Structure formats: C-alpha cells, structure tokens
Amino acid sequence: MHKGHQTGPAGEDPHLDDPTTAEGVTDAGDLGYSKSLKPRHISMIAIGGAIGTGLFLGAGGNLAKAGPALAFAYAICGVFAFFVVRALGELVVHRPSSGSFVSYAREFLGERGAFVAGWMYVLNWSSAGMADITAVALYVHYWSMFTTIPQWVLAAVALAIVLTINLISVKSFGEMEFWFAIVKVAALVLFLLIGIFFLVTGKPVDGNYDPGISLISDNGGFFPLGVMPVVLITQTVVFAYAAVEMVGVTAGETAEPEKVVPKAVNSIMWRVGIFYVGSVVMLTLLLPWTAYSAGESPFVTVLSKIGVPAAGGIMNLVVLTAAMSSLNSGLYTTGRILRSMSMAGSAPSFTARMSGSHVPYGGILLTATVAMFGVALNAWLPDDAFAIVTNISSLGVISTWCMIMLCHLVFVRRAREGVVHRPAFRLWASPWIELTTIAFLLAVIVMMWFDKDGAGRNTVLMLIPIAVCLTIGWYAVRGRVHRIAAEREAPPVDPLQ
C-alpha cells in the first residue's frame, strides 16, 4: 500500500469518513477527513465560488469593451458554468469525494486522465494564488497608510494569514469563507437596492444622467460596438466563474452531501442571474457604458457618482475580501486534490500527510510554496505580475471544466450499461449538454488565439510547454501509479491460507 494510505482504522472516530463508498469504489484519499462543514458553509461557499474579482473589478473593463451586451455574455457563460456544476453535482451524489473530479477522472477516464486533471487544476489554483496575493497587495496599497510598504511584503502577509487559517481546521476554513461570502453578497445586495431606489424615484445620477433604459438606447443600444467585442471578452467572462466547481470538493467534508450539494448547485443559477446579470444591467441603467473603465471597479464608479461617502474605500474592502476568499479557496481545494493524487501515486508522497485536526497540510503547503513565487514575482515585476499568472490560470479553468463533462459522459454511458446507477439529481439531456459545453469551452480557446491585442495568443501558446511537462511527468510516475492501482484492486489475502 502506498505510504500514507491510512490515517487510522475505519470507525475509530465517528467524525471521520467511512471509507466505503457508493458502487463499491473506494478512494483512499477520502480517508481521515472530518465532517465539519455545515450546510450554511456549503451554501455560502457555493455563492463565494460564483462571485469574485471577475465581477467586482473586471466588469468595468468589459463594459468599456462591449457595452451593455456584457450582461448577455455573463448570462451565456453562466448557463454553461451551471451545466458544469450540475454535472459535477450528480457525480458527487453518486459518490462524494474530497478528491472531487480528480477522483471521478480516475474512476471514469483512468489514471492518466486523473493525472492530467489533477495537475492542471493545481496549475490553475497555484497560478490563481499568485494572482490573488498580487491583487491583495494592490488593493491594500489603495489606502495611504500602506503605500510605503513594498508590494511583495503585503503579498507575503496575505499568504501567511490565509495559510494559517487553512492549516488550523476545515471548520476554520469554512467559517472564513462563510464570512467572506457574506461580505460579497451584502455589498451586491446593497448596490442593487441603491440602484432600484434611483430607478423608482428617477433621481438623476451625478446630477446629469436620468436612470433608466434610455441610457442604453441613447448610447448605441445593447450592442453599441457590434457582436465581435462580446465574443472576444467571453474568455474573461468564463474565468470570472472559476471556482464554481469548488462545491464538489467540499462534499467530502460535510455530513449529508446527498442533501446539501444538490441545494447548493441548484441555487447557483439564480445567484448568477441576480448577482452577475442583474448587477451589470443595473450598472448600465445608472450610467452610460462609456463611463466605465478597466482601471476602476464599476461599482466604485457608480457609488462615487451618486455621492456615497467613502465609496472607493468601501468597495476596495469588498474587492480585497474577494481576493482573500479566492486565495482561501485555492489552498483548500488543492490540498484535497493533491492528497487524492498522492494516494494514487501521481503526486509527491508528502502531500498525502494529514494533521491531527484532519487537514491535508502537505498539499496545502505545496500550493502555498508555489504561490510564494508570486511574492518573488511581485518583487521582480510588480506591474505585470497579475496579468502573467492570470493567463496561466485560465487554461486550468477550461481543462477542469472539460474533464468534469468528460467524466459525466462516461458515467452516463456506464449507467446505460447497468454498471452504475444514476441518482435522481442529474444533468439533463445527456450527451448533448456535455458535448455542447465542451465545444463552447474549446471555442473559448480558439477565441483567445484571435485576441491579438491582448495576451490571449501567448496564453494559448503556453499549452505547448504545459503538455510537454505533463507528458514527462506522467512517464516519470506511471510505474508507481500502476503499482498502487494494482495493489488497490488486488483481492485481500487470507492469512489462514
């Protein structure tokens, strides 16, 4: 058995996982976790995963590029994000696992598929971690009292805080993410209420603009710059939804995933409609789309125009919270994914280590170590650090979503063959939904290639060295992976024989 497979006999602690899973499949990486995440944690984690800096900060630049049609782009991408998380939700109900889609890739696509899925996800979140600590440093510099502190120092402090909380216990992670989500949701609800007040009363915004549909019709309509700009920003909109799949990873550490996860998944759709689409529509009803820019949060733009005191500082705190939330989520998910991979032999053995508080600290520390390169990058290239690592992370998002849909395709096929049983909670219209979603995600990569003015083409070219590294890595570990798989599948030996 691979080193680190067991943390103690099953049943020793009533708060630990039962190693027996549905359909007779066992993932050794699921052993030893504490069922400490409550329904309120899972619900708010689902919200937090769907709301981030892509909305709070990125929507300003996208509005400047595409106009009110950004709401249409958010709606379309939100539908596909929902399809992905719905497919993952069905797999979770089939067999909850802290290894999530990596564990499902191992079951339905084989060890090589799990290797690719896992390391692309680690690449995604490690890069995102670098971006998050960079963003935190930039946001903290907004306040004059911190401007004299070097950017890399602030990045290191942010990483240390979130790392410490993640290492304490899964409950501390859940509480931190719960309150992060509360801040983000409260900010958006408050903004929407303020917007509704201006729409109902007709009070001019900034003393010049009468709120309402006329701000759209009088400024070029819904597609003021045509359809193509909307197509080109689709890539950034997709990345704004990154982390919605995180709800699948949390399933291994909650007591009743078969009840909690479906509720959390189903709620994502209306949250997307209200918080993403609703917020963008409200922004365009309060100010003309030409009033927004990439250099400022669109919410700050509106709130400062209507005279809200300290609007910039308040929204900067919210965006800072979103970045810390993303960093928190990244350390959590990669710690669980790496442990699942280590148990299968496709990640370093130390990433399988579990602390006394049932936290996979080995994988968390590895991710934090990689994120430390972001601190160095902040010291070396403070102006370009965020763009560089965000581009790398984007490839991991697309590959993860594609893997989830591929796993679901094979799962449904095996269900039709009678090998497994589909739960009542399921993705509809298989295989058409999966194939359409995969085609859409691949089309996003194609669109990135045609983004000659941005970093899209360079991002696509990164696929070549990534593919080379994955190939070399697989051939380096495949012997160990196959040996552990054979041990896992071998029948137990009767000591009396």
MIDRENDO-29037 format. One record per residue (C-alpha): residue number from 1; chain; x, y, z. Coordinates in Angstrom, 3 decimals, always signed. Example, Ala and Ser with C-alpha at 12.3 -4.5 7.8 and 13.67 -1.06 7.14 Angstrom:
num,cadena,X,Y,Z
1,A,+12.300,-4.500,+7.800 $
2,A,+13.670,-1.060,+7.140 $
***
This chain:
num,cadena,X,Y,Z
1,A,+0.000,+0.000,+0.000 $
2,A,+1.207,+3.495,-0.844 $
3,A,+2.709,+5.372,+2.062 $
4,A,+0.117,+7.464,+3.818 $
5,A,-2.918,+5.440,+2.673 $
6,A,-4.362,+5.038,+6.141 $
7,A,-4.781,+7.511,+8.960 $
8,A,-6.351,+5.048,+11.351 $
9,A,-8.857,+2.171,+11.357 $
10,A,-12.220,+3.000,+9.902 $
11,A,-14.848,+3.726,+12.510 $
12,A,-12.355,+4.775,+15.196 $
13,A,-13.640,+8.343,+15.134 $
14,A,-17.334,+8.991,+14.397 $
15,A,-16.394,+12.337,+12.845 $
16,A,-14.177,+10.735,+10.181 $
17,A,-15.183,+9.476,+6.755 $
18,A,-16.458,+5.982,+6.189 $
19,A,-14.046,+4.537,+3.615 $
20,A,-16.808,+2.541,+1.953 $
21,A,-18.300,+4.486,-0.929 $
22,A,-21.124,+4.093,-3.400 $
23,A,-20.895,+1.496,-6.130 $
24,A,-18.126,-0.279,-4.203 $
25,A,-15.489,+2.237,-5.281 $
26,A,-13.014,+3.402,-2.644 $
27,A,-10.696,+6.379,-2.925 $
28,A,-8.007,+6.105,-0.257 $
29,A,-7.618,+9.877,-0.483 $
30,A,-11.030,+10.272,+1.168 $
31,A,-9.968,+8.642,+4.430 $
32,A,-9.328,+10.693,+7.544 $
33,A,-11.371,+13.834,+6.863 $
34,A,-13.621,+15.489,+9.411 $
35,A,-17.282,+16.095,+8.559 $
36,A,-17.121,+19.643,+9.931 $
37,A,-18.619,+21.697,+7.102 $
38,A,-22.234,+22.573,+7.835 $
39,A,-24.980,+23.281,+5.269 $
40,A,-24.564,+27.034,+5.784 $
41,A,-20.863,+26.702,+4.944 $
42,A,-21.569,+24.757,+1.750 $
43,A,-24.292,+27.189,+0.705 $
44,A,-22.106,+30.255,+1.171 $
45,A,-19.083,+28.556,-0.415 $
46,A,-21.257,+27.984,-3.474 $
47,A,-22.065,+31.704,-3.507 $
48,A,-18.457,+32.689,-2.928 $
49,A,-17.309,+30.478,-5.767 $
50,A,-19.654,+32.272,-8.141 $
51,A,-18.775,+35.816,-7.083 $
52,A,-15.258,+37.185,-7.272 $
53,A,-12.958,+39.859,-8.630 $
54,A,-14.118,+38.986,-12.150 $
55,A,-17.329,+40.843,-11.314 $
56,A,-16.200,+43.413,-8.763 $
57,A,-13.179,+44.577,-10.735 $
58,A,-13.220,+43.003,-14.209 $
59,A,-16.718,+44.128,-15.176 $
60,A,-15.528,+47.738,-15.616 $
61,A,-13.068,+46.930,-18.389 $
62,A,-15.518,+44.535,-20.041 $
63,A,-18.265,+47.168,-20.052 $
64,A,-15.852,+49.568,-21.743 $
65,A,-15.092,+46.932,-24.398 $
66,A,-18.558,+45.519,-25.083 $
67,A,-21.143,+47.856,-23.577 $
68,A,-24.453,+46.607,-22.103 $
69,A,-24.095,+43.344,-24.059 $
70,A,-21.757,+42.233,-21.264 $
71,A,-24.906,+41.131,-19.427 $
72,A,-25.652,+38.779,-22.331 $
73,A,-22.112,+37.335,-22.151 $
74,A,-22.443,+36.769,-18.397 $
75,A,-25.793,+35.040,-18.924 $
76,A,-24.486,+32.671,-21.626 $
77,A,-21.311,+31.778,-19.727 $
78,A,-23.324,+31.436,-16.534 $
79,A,-25.544,+28.817,-18.162 $
80,A,-22.513,+26.730,-19.160 $
81,A,-20.989,+27.164,-15.702 $
82,A,-24.250,+25.857,-14.264 $
83,A,-24.161,+22.838,-16.609 $
84,A,-20.653,+22.032,-15.375 $
85,A,-21.511,+22.279,-11.699 $
86,A,-24.769,+20.356,-12.234 $
87,A,-22.828,+17.504,-13.874 $
88,A,-20.344,+17.575,-11.006 $
89,A,-23.214,+17.620,-8.518 $
90,A,-24.584,+14.394,-9.993 $
91,A,-21.172,+12.748,-9.669 $
92,A,-20.945,+13.972,-6.067 $
93,A,-24.312,+12.438,-5.177 $
94,A,-23.166,+9.228,-6.908 $
95,A,-20.012,+9.143,-4.759 $
96,A,-18.943,+12.056,-2.525 $
97,A,-15.183,+12.536,-2.607 $
98,A,-12.749,+15.178,-1.384 $
99,A,-10.739,+14.327,-4.493 $
100,A,-13.766,+15.523,-6.479 $
101,A,-13.358,+15.460,-10.250 $
102,A,-9.824,+14.003,-9.983 $
103,A,-11.264,+11.009,-8.168 $
104,A,-14.027,+10.799,-10.791 $
105,A,-11.471,+11.093,-13.602 $
106,A,-9.627,+8.130,-12.067 $
107,A,-12.860,+6.131,-11.975 $
108,A,-14.148,+7.008,-15.446 $
109,A,-11.119,+8.100,-17.501 $
110,A,-8.322,+6.088,-15.922 $
111,A,-5.128,+7.031,-14.088 $
112,A,-3.737,+9.117,-16.943 $
113,A,-6.904,+11.203,-17.072 $
114,A,-6.752,+11.730,-13.310 $
115,A,-3.089,+12.773,-13.583 $
116,A,-3.856,+15.415,-16.217 $
117,A,-7.000,+16.647,-14.446 $
118,A,-5.243,+16.938,-11.113 $
119,A,-2.103,+18.733,-12.219 $
120,A,-3.991,+21.142,-14.476 $
121,A,-6.176,+22.026,-11.501 $
122,A,-3.143,+22.500,-9.278 $
123,A,-1.620,+24.694,-12.001 $
124,A,-4.857,+26.674,-12.104 $
125,A,-5.059,+27.340,-8.372 $
126,A,-1.328,+27.798,-7.828 $
127,A,-1.338,+30.458,-10.529 $
128,A,-4.559,+31.911,-9.155 $
129,A,-2.914,+32.022,-5.724 $
130,A,-0.116,+34.136,-7.176 $
131,A,-2.709,+36.397,-8.789 $
132,A,-4.699,+36.659,-5.561 $
133,A,-1.793,+37.687,-3.353 $
134,A,-0.790,+40.167,-6.054 $
135,A,-4.327,+41.572,-6.095 $
136,A,-4.405,+41.793,-2.293 $
137,A,-1.179,+43.796,-2.302 $
138,A,-2.536,+46.158,-4.966 $
139,A,-5.815,+46.666,-3.118 $
140,A,-4.110,+47.314,+0.229 $
141,A,-1.948,+49.960,-1.465 $
142,A,-5.194,+51.876,-2.087 $
143,A,-5.033,+53.142,+1.485 $
144,A,-2.316,+55.749,+2.005 $
145,A,-1.101,+54.262,+5.278 $
146,A,+0.132,+51.168,+3.380 $
147,A,+1.648,+52.782,+0.294 $
148,A,+5.163,+52.802,+1.749 $
149,A,+5.097,+49.034,+2.356 $
150,A,+6.592,+47.081,-0.591 $
151,A,+4.046,+45.144,-2.642 $
152,A,+5.822,+41.824,-2.076 $
153,A,+5.652,+42.254,+1.725 $
154,A,+1.880,+42.731,+1.634 $
155,A,+1.566,+39.688,-0.644 $
156,A,+3.572,+37.575,+1.803 $
157,A,+1.454,+38.727,+4.772 $
158,A,-1.791,+37.867,+2.947 $
159,A,-0.491,+34.387,+2.117 $
160,A,+0.641,+33.800,+5.712 $
161,A,-2.763,+34.766,+7.153 $
162,A,-4.825,+32.542,+4.856 $
163,A,-2.344,+29.653,+5.102 $
164,A,-2.532,+29.706,+8.894 $
165,A,-6.334,+29.606,+8.903 $
166,A,-6.377,+26.738,+6.385 $
167,A,-3.966,+24.687,+8.488 $
168,A,-5.943,+25.044,+11.724 $
169,A,-9.014,+23.023,+10.694 $
170,A,-11.581,+22.651,+7.950 $
171,A,-14.094,+24.354,+10.243 $
172,A,-11.910,+27.477,+10.415 $
173,A,-11.704,+27.458,+6.616 $
174,A,-15.484,+27.125,+6.372 $
175,A,-16.074,+29.989,+8.801 $
176,A,-13.627,+32.255,+6.982 $
177,A,-15.232,+31.503,+3.625 $
178,A,-18.709,+31.919,+5.105 $
179,A,-17.985,+35.475,+6.254 $
180,A,-16.101,+36.353,+3.068 $
181,A,-19.209,+35.341,+1.106 $
182,A,-21.441,+37.346,+3.453 $
183,A,-19.414,+40.496,+2.723 $
184,A,-19.591,+39.967,-1.069 $
185,A,-23.309,+39.217,-1.127 $
186,A,-24.157,+42.106,+1.213 $
187,A,-22.215,+44.531,-0.995 $
188,A,-24.071,+43.433,-4.138 $
189,A,-27.482,+43.453,-2.442 $
190,A,-26.834,+46.961,-1.110 $
191,A,-25.768,+48.141,-4.559 $
192,A,-28.894,+46.681,-6.187 $
193,A,-31.129,+48.307,-3.566 $
194,A,-29.472,+51.680,-4.147 $
195,A,-29.926,+51.212,-7.895 $
196,A,-33.596,+50.322,-7.500 $
197,A,-34.104,+53.452,-5.389 $
198,A,-32.690,+55.655,-8.174 $
199,A,-34.751,+53.875,-10.840 $
200,A,-38.001,+54.186,-8.867 $
201,A,-37.528,+57.817,-7.807 $
202,A,-35.973,+58.936,-11.109 $
203,A,-33.360,+60.916,-9.198 $
204,A,-30.505,+61.888,-11.577 $
205,A,-27.161,+60.165,-11.116 $
206,A,-24.262,+62.598,-10.801 $
207,A,-26.778,+65.377,-11.494 $
208,A,-26.618,+64.635,-15.258 $
209,A,-27.953,+61.179,-16.068 $
210,A,-31.579,+60.160,-15.715 $
211,A,-31.522,+56.456,-14.748 $
212,A,-33.400,+54.049,-16.965 $
213,A,-33.451,+52.203,-20.274 $
214,A,-32.764,+55.449,-22.150 $
215,A,-29.130,+55.286,-21.027 $
216,A,-28.841,+52.122,-23.129 $
217,A,-30.957,+53.165,-26.125 $
218,A,-29.361,+56.626,-26.367 $
219,A,-25.807,+55.266,-26.267 $
220,A,-25.720,+52.808,-29.123 $
221,A,-28.189,+50.238,-27.845 $
222,A,-27.463,+46.821,-26.386 $
223,A,-24.593,+46.098,-28.817 $
224,A,-23.039,+49.565,-29.301 $
225,A,-19.766,+48.164,-30.682 $
226,A,-21.216,+45.160,-32.501 $
227,A,-21.171,+41.466,-31.700 $
228,A,-17.443,+40.728,-32.107 $
229,A,-16.290,+42.583,-28.950 $
230,A,-18.774,+40.490,-26.983 $
231,A,-17.307,+37.322,-28.488 $
232,A,-13.746,+38.376,-27.641 $
233,A,-14.489,+39.138,-23.978 $
234,A,-16.118,+35.732,-23.489 $
235,A,-12.786,+34.323,-22.331 $
236,A,-12.554,+36.757,-19.420 $
237,A,-16.206,+36.176,-18.527 $
238,A,-15.668,+32.405,-18.323 $
239,A,-12.756,+32.925,-15.954 $
240,A,-14.976,+35.099,-13.752 $
241,A,-16.951,+31.931,-12.961 $
242,A,-13.873,+29.921,-11.979 $
243,A,-14.297,+28.189,-8.586 $
244,A,-17.966,+27.227,-9.006 $
245,A,-16.671,+23.624,-9.130 $
246,A,-15.331,+24.019,-5.600 $
247,A,-18.661,+22.909,-4.135 $
248,A,-17.775,+19.386,-5.321 $
249,A,-14.576,+19.290,-3.282 $
250,A,-16.378,+20.328,-0.098 $
251,A,-18.731,+17.342,-0.384 $
252,A,-16.192,+15.037,+1.248 $
253,A,-16.267,+17.062,+4.462 $
254,A,-19.965,+17.549,+5.077 $
255,A,-22.260,+15.089,+6.854 $
256,A,-25.054,+14.817,+4.268 $
257,A,-23.649,+15.691,+0.826 $
258,A,-26.542,+13.982,-0.958 $
259,A,-28.886,+16.608,+0.545 $
260,A,-26.643,+19.649,+0.852 $
261,A,-24.875,+19.625,-2.534 $
262,A,-27.995,+19.498,-4.779 $
263,A,-29.451,+22.520,-2.954 $
264,A,-26.191,+24.441,-3.306 $
265,A,-25.864,+23.537,-7.003 $
266,A,-29.448,+24.499,-7.867 $
267,A,-29.050,+27.854,-6.145 $
268,A,-26.086,+28.808,-8.343 $
269,A,-28.312,+29.543,-11.350 $
270,A,-30.475,+32.207,-9.710 $
271,A,-27.465,+33.678,-7.965 $
272,A,-25.766,+34.103,-11.320 $
273,A,-28.908,+35.738,-12.672 $
274,A,-29.219,+38.205,-9.800 $
275,A,-25.635,+38.988,-8.923 $
276,A,-23.892,+38.880,-12.308 $
277,A,-26.516,+39.650,-14.924 $
278,A,-28.600,+41.819,-12.604 $
279,A,-25.624,+43.869,-11.445 $
280,A,-24.363,+44.515,-14.993 $
281,A,-27.831,+45.542,-16.162 $
282,A,-28.158,+47.853,-13.161 $
283,A,-24.768,+49.425,-13.932 $
284,A,-25.890,+50.273,-17.469 $
285,A,-29.215,+51.669,-16.225 $
286,A,-27.485,+54.091,-13.843 $
287,A,-24.666,+55.383,-16.052 $
288,A,-23.850,+55.131,-19.779 $
289,A,-21.472,+52.256,-20.546 $
290,A,-18.847,+54.780,-21.694 $
291,A,-18.494,+55.980,-18.080 $
292,A,-16.759,+52.730,-17.041 $
293,A,-13.114,+51.786,-17.449 $
294,A,-10.708,+48.954,-16.709 $
295,A,-8.822,+50.992,-14.149 $
296,A,-11.676,+51.239,-11.653 $
297,A,-14.332,+48.962,-10.229 $
298,A,-17.642,+49.850,-11.943 $
299,A,-19.333,+49.782,-8.538 $
300,A,-16.905,+52.404,-7.257 $
301,A,-17.656,+54.470,-10.381 $
302,A,-21.404,+54.463,-9.681 $
303,A,-21.219,+54.887,-5.917 $
304,A,-18.819,+57.816,-6.191 $
305,A,-21.094,+59.485,-8.790 $
306,A,-24.143,+59.273,-6.530 $
307,A,-22.242,+60.701,-3.577 $
308,A,-21.891,+57.683,-1.290 $
309,A,-19.286,+58.663,+1.352 $
310,A,-16.023,+56.720,+1.144 $
311,A,-17.432,+54.653,-1.753 $
312,A,-13.952,+53.880,-3.037 $
313,A,-12.702,+52.638,+0.313 $
314,A,-15.800,+50.520,+0.949 $
315,A,-15.705,+48.800,-2.434 $
316,A,-11.946,+48.358,-2.231 $
317,A,-12.506,+46.445,+1.016 $
318,A,-15.068,+44.235,-0.742 $
319,A,-12.708,+43.514,-3.655 $
320,A,-9.939,+42.785,-1.158 $
321,A,-12.279,+40.312,+0.535 $
322,A,-12.980,+38.640,-2.826 $
323,A,-9.255,+38.174,-3.476 $
324,A,-8.651,+36.753,+0.020 $
325,A,-11.627,+34.439,-0.480 $
326,A,-10.163,+33.128,-3.731 $
327,A,-6.779,+32.503,-2.092 $
328,A,-8.516,+30.741,+0.795 $
329,A,-10.444,+28.518,-1.618 $
330,A,-7.355,+27.704,-3.670 $
331,A,-5.366,+26.418,-0.706 $
332,A,-8.341,+24.373,+0.469 $
333,A,-9.141,+22.679,-2.833 $
334,A,-5.597,+21.924,-3.973 $
335,A,-4.771,+20.429,-0.573 $
336,A,-7.588,+17.879,-1.043 $
337,A,-6.872,+17.273,-4.730 $
338,A,-3.152,+16.697,-4.119 $
339,A,-3.884,+14.246,-1.323 $
340,A,-6.138,+12.220,-3.605 $
341,A,-3.427,+12.255,-6.272 $
342,A,-0.701,+11.291,-3.814 $
343,A,-2.673,+8.281,-2.655 $
344,A,-2.739,+7.159,-6.299 $
345,A,+0.984,+7.809,-6.771 $
346,A,+0.709,+10.770,-9.128 $
347,A,+1.783,+13.457,-6.631 $
348,A,+4.654,+13.647,-4.101 $
349,A,+4.082,+11.342,-1.124 $
350,A,+4.307,+14.151,+1.459 $
351,A,+1.153,+15.769,+0.016 $
352,A,-0.814,+12.828,+1.462 $
353,A,+0.048,+13.812,+5.024 $
354,A,-2.848,+14.666,+7.312 $
355,A,-2.636,+16.714,+10.501 $
356,A,-4.194,+15.804,+13.836 $
357,A,-7.055,+18.187,+13.005 $
358,A,-7.756,+16.230,+9.786 $
359,A,-6.249,+18.831,+7.442 $
360,A,-4.150,+17.630,+4.433 $
361,A,-1.339,+20.019,+5.292 $
362,A,+1.162,+18.531,+2.834 $
363,A,-0.807,+19.571,-0.249 $
364,A,-1.722,+22.943,+1.244 $
365,A,+1.932,+23.723,+2.000 $
366,A,+2.971,+22.720,-1.536 $
367,A,+0.422,+25.098,-3.060 $
368,A,+1.475,+27.874,-0.680 $
369,A,+5.113,+27.276,-1.630 $
370,A,+4.280,+27.674,-5.322 $
371,A,+2.263,+30.780,-4.509 $
372,A,+5.411,+32.160,-2.844 $
373,A,+6.798,+32.544,-6.353 $
374,A,+4.073,+35.148,-6.699 $
375,A,+5.723,+37.067,-3.877 $
376,A,+9.017,+36.948,-5.810 $
377,A,+7.196,+37.940,-8.997 $
378,A,+5.730,+40.932,-7.155 $
379,A,+9.226,+41.992,-6.159 $
380,A,+10.593,+41.476,-9.687 $
381,A,+7.708,+42.594,-11.957 $
382,A,+5.141,+44.374,-9.761 $
383,A,+3.307,+45.908,-12.746 $
384,A,+2.944,+42.697,-14.787 $
385,A,+2.649,+40.006,-12.099 $
386,A,-1.164,+39.885,-12.071 $
387,A,-1.572,+39.552,-15.865 $
388,A,+1.114,+36.871,-16.198 $
389,A,-0.291,+34.436,-13.640 $
390,A,-3.940,+35.062,-14.561 $
391,A,-3.262,+33.922,-18.117 $
392,A,-1.719,+30.664,-16.900 $
393,A,-4.609,+30.061,-14.524 $
394,A,-7.163,+30.467,-17.304 $
395,A,-6.010,+27.293,-19.043 $
396,A,-6.538,+25.289,-15.872 $
397,A,-10.133,+26.501,-15.580 $
398,A,-11.054,+25.345,-19.084 $
399,A,-9.306,+21.968,-18.736 $
400,A,-11.018,+21.319,-15.384 $
401,A,-14.475,+22.031,-16.744 $
402,A,-13.834,+19.875,-19.819 $
403,A,-12.668,+16.995,-17.604 $
404,A,-15.807,+17.222,-15.482 $
405,A,-18.007,+16.959,-18.576 $
406,A,-15.948,+14.070,-19.991 $
407,A,-16.276,+12.201,-16.688 $
408,A,-20.015,+12.741,-16.743 $
409,A,-20.265,+11.450,-20.314 $
410,A,-18.554,+8.175,-19.347 $
411,A,-20.603,+7.961,-16.148 $
412,A,-23.874,+8.201,-18.085 $
413,A,-22.659,+5.651,-20.616 $
414,A,-21.827,+3.189,-17.825 $
415,A,-25.203,+3.853,-16.234 $
416,A,-26.873,+2.884,-19.500 $
417,A,-24.775,-0.286,-19.497 $
418,A,-26.008,-1.075,-15.995 $
419,A,-22.570,-0.760,-14.355 $
420,A,-23.513,+2.209,-12.137 $
421,A,-26.781,+3.860,-11.131 $
422,A,-27.610,+7.494,-11.826 $
423,A,-29.082,+9.356,-8.835 $
424,A,-32.342,+11.278,-9.022 $
425,A,-30.345,+14.516,-9.050 $
426,A,-28.844,+14.627,-12.535 $
427,A,-27.818,+16.689,-15.545 $
428,A,-30.426,+16.650,-18.268 $
429,A,-30.233,+15.846,-21.991 $
430,A,-27.036,+13.833,-21.884 $
431,A,-24.875,+13.600,-24.002 $
432,A,-25.912,+16.799,-25.797 $
433,A,-25.372,+19.153,-22.862 $
434,A,-21.886,+17.765,-22.175 $
435,A,-20.827,+17.895,-25.829 $
436,A,-22.181,+21.416,-26.289 $
437,A,-20.393,+22.630,-23.167 $
438,A,-17.076,+21.083,-24.229 $
439,A,-17.451,+22.621,-27.697 $
440,A,-18.130,+26.012,-26.121 $
441,A,-15.056,+25.790,-23.880 $
442,A,-12.829,+24.769,-26.793 $
443,A,-14.262,+27.667,-28.789 $
444,A,-13.127,+29.986,-25.979 $
445,A,-9.545,+28.810,-26.540 $
446,A,-9.938,+29.491,-30.256 $
447,A,-11.216,+32.978,-29.444 $
448,A,-8.190,+33.521,-27.217 $
449,A,-5.949,+32.819,-30.217 $
450,A,-7.619,+35.592,-32.216 $
451,A,-7.179,+38.087,-29.392 $
452,A,-4.051,+39.541,-30.987 $
453,A,-4.039,+42.774,-28.983 $
454,A,-4.216,+41.069,-25.581 $
455,A,-2.351,+38.172,-24.016 $
456,A,-4.730,+35.558,-25.421 $
457,A,-2.436,+34.184,-28.121 $
458,A,+0.506,+33.898,-25.728 $
459,A,-1.750,+32.090,-23.283 $
460,A,-2.725,+29.513,-25.902 $
461,A,+0.951,+29.011,-26.802 $
462,A,+1.590,+28.093,-23.166 $
463,A,-0.288,+24.854,-23.859 $
464,A,+2.810,+23.519,-25.622 $
465,A,+5.244,+23.623,-22.658 $
466,A,+2.432,+22.536,-20.316 $
467,A,+1.733,+19.479,-22.499 $
468,A,+5.453,+18.647,-22.573 $
469,A,+5.698,+18.870,-18.771 $
470,A,+2.595,+16.729,-18.281 $
471,A,+3.939,+14.073,-20.662 $
472,A,+7.317,+13.933,-18.923 $
473,A,+5.619,+13.891,-15.527 $
474,A,+3.301,+11.033,-16.468 $
475,A,+6.104,+8.804,-17.721 $
476,A,+8.041,+9.574,-14.526 $
477,A,+5.254,+8.393,-12.200 $
478,A,+3.256,+5.888,-14.254 $
479,A,+5.126,+2.879,-12.857 $
480,A,+4.273,+3.857,-9.288 $
481,A,+0.707,+4.772,-10.284 $
482,A,+0.063,+1.401,-11.922 $
483,A,+1.659,-0.468,-8.988 $
484,A,-0.583,+1.273,-6.466 $
485,A,-3.627,+0.714,-8.690 $
486,A,-2.818,-2.999,-8.841 $
487,A,-2.494,-3.150,-5.033 $
488,A,-5.805,-1.359,-4.663 $
489,A,-7.623,-3.737,-6.994 $
490,A,-5.985,-6.973,-5.778 $
491,A,-8.253,-9.208,-3.660 $
492,A,-7.335,-9.401,+0.057 $
493,A,-5.080,-12.282,+1.070 $
494,A,-6.492,-14.686,+3.673 $
495,A,-3.757,-15.075,+6.344 $
496,A,-5.070,-18.554,+7.234 $
497,A,-4.421,-19.924,+3.779 $
***
